[in-house]
Amino acid sequence: MATRTTKPKPSTSTELAACQPCGGTGNVPTTVRVGRKRRPVGQQDGLCLNCLGSGTAPDA
């Protein structure tokens, strides 16, 4: 009788890869500029345009 070979089962894990630019948070820092010379005064959170705020990598 021939030996049986079994194929490895596909992963059932629902772990999704984190988005690279935002690190999985869905927010990226955006520089706030004010004045006529547009000098930077601080940062605020902005929506990550790579994953559109979901925090998961778009390729996954």
C-alpha positions as CSV (number, residue, x, y, z in Angstrom):
1,M,0.0,0.0,0.0
2,A,1.3,3.4,-1.0
3,T,1.9,6.0,1.7
4,R,-0.4,9.0,1.8
5,T,0.9,12.5,1.7
6,T,-1.2,15.2,3.2
7,K,-1.2,18.8,2.0
8,P,-0.8,21.5,4.6
9,K,-4.1,23.2,5.4
10,P,-4.4,26.8,4.5
11,S,-4.1,29.2,7.4
12,T,-7.4,30.1,8.9
13,S,-6.0,33.1,10.7
14,T,-7.8,36.4,10.2
15,E,-4.7,38.4,11.0
16,L,-4.4,41.2,8.5
17,A,-1.2,43.1,7.8
18,A,-0.9,46.6,9.1
19,C,-0.7,49.5,6.7
20,Q,2.9,50.7,6.3
21,P,2.5,54.5,6.4
22,C,0.1,54.7,9.3
23,G,1.3,51.6,11.2
24,G,-2.2,50.2,11.5
25,T,-3.8,53.2,13.2
26,G,-5.5,54.7,10.2
27,N,-4.2,58.2,11.1
28,V,-1.1,60.0,9.8
29,P,0.4,63.2,11.1
30,T,-0.3,66.2,8.8
31,T,1.6,69.4,9.2
32,V,-0.5,72.5,9.9
33,R,0.8,75.7,8.1
34,V,-0.3,79.2,8.9
35,G,0.5,82.8,7.8
36,R,1.4,84.4,4.6
37,K,4.8,82.6,4.5
38,R,3.1,79.3,5.3
39,R,5.2,78.5,8.3
40,P,4.6,75.1,10.1
41,V,3.1,75.5,13.6
42,G,2.2,71.9,14.5
43,Q,0.7,68.7,13.4
44,Q,-2.8,67.2,13.4
45,D,-4.1,63.7,12.7
46,G,-5.2,63.1,9.1
47,L,-6.8,60.2,7.3
48,C,-4.3,57.7,5.9
49,L,-4.8,57.8,2.1
50,N,-3.1,54.4,1.6
51,C,-5.6,52.4,3.6
52,L,-8.4,55.0,3.8
53,G,-8.5,54.8,7.6
54,S,-9.0,51.0,7.9
55,G,-5.5,50.4,9.2
56,T,-5.0,47.2,7.1
57,A,-2.7,46.9,4.1
58,P,-4.5,47.4,0.8
59,D,-2.6,44.4,-0.7
60,A,-3.7,41.9,2.0
